[in-house]
Amino acid sequence: MQTMREIVPTPPSVIRNDVASVQNLFQKHVVPSYGRFDIVLSHGLGSYVHDVTGKRYLDLGAGIAVNALGHAHPAITEALIEQSRRLVHISNFYYHESQGRLAQRLVQLIGPGKVFFGNSGVEANEGLFKLARKFGHDEGRFEIITTINSFHGRTLAGIAATGQEKVRKGFEPLVPGFRQVPYNDLEAMREAISPATIAIMVEGIQGEGGVTPAPPEYLLGLRRLCNEHKLLLFMDEVQAGHFRTGRFQSYQRILEGISGAEDFLPDAVSMAKSLGGGFPMGAFWVRAPYADLLGSGTHGTTYGGSPLGCTVALKVLEVIDKEKLADNARKVGTLLKEGLQCLQRKYPSIIRNVRGLGLMIGLELAPDIANLPGDATRTQAVRFANLLHAAGVLTIPAGAQILRLLPPLNLSEDDAKQGLKIIEQVASGLV
Ligand SMILES: Cc1ncc(COP(=O)(O)O)c(C=O)c1O
């Protein structure tokens, strides 16, 4: 039996100081669809990543809520290695055990229903859009109502569902059948329902839109509206799900202890990001009465639910359970949020607001921070993130004014305190 050290030798702390040459490769050969920071990463361990110059960063972004167990977690590495020795991929013409076991686990965590596996968040949402179309087809109902500032992904249907002008601009005409109303506004949702409406899709916490949680009464109201009008209620939990808030899905956390919410279930839930802990995976769960709507031959994807992906996803769930990472997300999330709220009180000219649940936290910057250095054509969020990078912390911008903290679920209290210290250092340097 090989030891982990033999299988995965510790990488050198400095690989090569070749920032410019890597950037040059990208400029020449990679489609420039992303705005990137001037950082070339080489390796990571736990909640830290290193760049090629040897600089270490506390990773409070975790690949946009993906690296649930941090970097190079031995359980993930081992699962990848062991499973890849047996079966990496088979087609969905055949059965394999881990897809069935992962689906069973997700059903246990959400409720009676079934699961479809894909490769990404937007693909999970696409599956739900097709489910809605199938459900409403014979009655001529097809319209899906989503919310302003939502984010549901970058495919053509994904951008039509997304309530942000900037993601759609230049890609019109949009896929028909999507309409947006203000988030957390039940009356607006009620008024928008038409005879053509078939489904409502919302995030439990809007992520890209700036970390805005839904209040419990909104979710309960949406459930009632859907029941009254025979609509499907879809929760997009791609970013907020997978125990980030302290419960498996964010709606479960939001509705915790709320009377009348005991039996709340959406009709479907989309998942991705943390599901594979870094291995690209997406999935949707669909409630029992609708679970067989997408029958044989109606939907599919080559890589969905591969032996490798499902084995890793099962391992991620096992580690979250064993190491009580849902509790950790609550505990360390509270520490981080309260620490940031303290900084907000101390530096009101820098930090305007702090919000979120568990380890999904939004830090809203004050408008027009006077001494914020950097290229004035870039947003405040990007310029503040650059200062944090220089000080050794990674965060994820959301819009022009907000930075997201979406760290690994196993972030330690000490590392959270270290992050707060660095954020304070940057904030205090601006007043
Ligand atoms: C709520 C939500 N839905 C869908 C997506 C799309 O996921 P993916 O980028 O994996 O397609 C994202 C990505 O950020 C998201 O935050």
Ligand as a Chemical Component Dictionary entry (heavy atoms), coordinates in Angstrom:
data_LIG
# 
_chem_comp.id                   LIG 
_chem_comp.type                 NON-POLYMER 
_chem_comp.pdbx_formal_charge   0 
_chem_comp.three_letter_code    LIG 
# 
loop_
_chem_comp_atom.comp_id 
_chem_comp_atom.atom_id 
_chem_comp_atom.alt_atom_id 
_chem_comp_atom.type_symbol 
_chem_comp_atom.charge 
_chem_comp_atom.model_Cartn_x 
_chem_comp_atom.model_Cartn_y 
_chem_comp_atom.model_Cartn_z 
_chem_comp_atom.pdbx_ordinal 
LIG C1 C1 C 0 -26.952 30.342 -8.128  1  
LIG C2 C2 C 0 -26.175 29.863 -9.307  2  
LIG N1 N1 N 0 -26.785 29.152 -10.253 3  
LIG C3 C3 C 0 -26.126 28.695 -11.326 4  
LIG C4 C4 C 0 -24.789 28.960 -11.505 5  
LIG C5 C5 C 0 -24.077 28.438 -12.711 6  
LIG O1 O1 O 0 -23.215 27.423 -12.328 7  
LIG P1 P1 P 0 -22.050 26.952 -13.321 8  
LIG O2 O2 O 0 -21.088 28.088 -13.425 9  
LIG O3 O3 O 0 -21.471 25.729 -12.674 10 
LIG O4 O4 O 0 -22.691 26.651 -14.622 11 
LIG C6 C6 C 0 -24.105 29.709 -10.544 12 
LIG C7 C7 C 0 -22.681 30.028 -10.722 13 
LIG O5 O5 O 0 -22.119 30.886 -10.088 14 
LIG C8 C8 C 0 -24.814 30.179 -9.414  15 
LIG O6 O6 O 0 -24.209 30.914 -8.469  16 
# 
loop_
_chem_comp_bond.comp_id 
_chem_comp_bond.atom_id_1 
_chem_comp_bond.atom_id_2 
_chem_comp_bond.value_order 
_chem_comp_bond.pdbx_ordinal 
LIG C1 C2 SING 1  
LIG C2 N1 SING 2  
LIG C2 C8 DOUB 3  
LIG N1 C3 DOUB 4  
LIG C3 C4 SING 5  
LIG C4 C5 SING 6  
LIG C4 C6 DOUB 7  
LIG C5 O1 SING 8  
LIG O1 P1 SING 9  
LIG P1 O2 DOUB 10 
LIG P1 O3 SING 11 
LIG P1 O4 SING 12 
LIG C6 C7 SING 13 
LIG C6 C8 SING 14 
LIG C7 O5 DOUB 15 
LIG C8 O6 SING 16 
# 
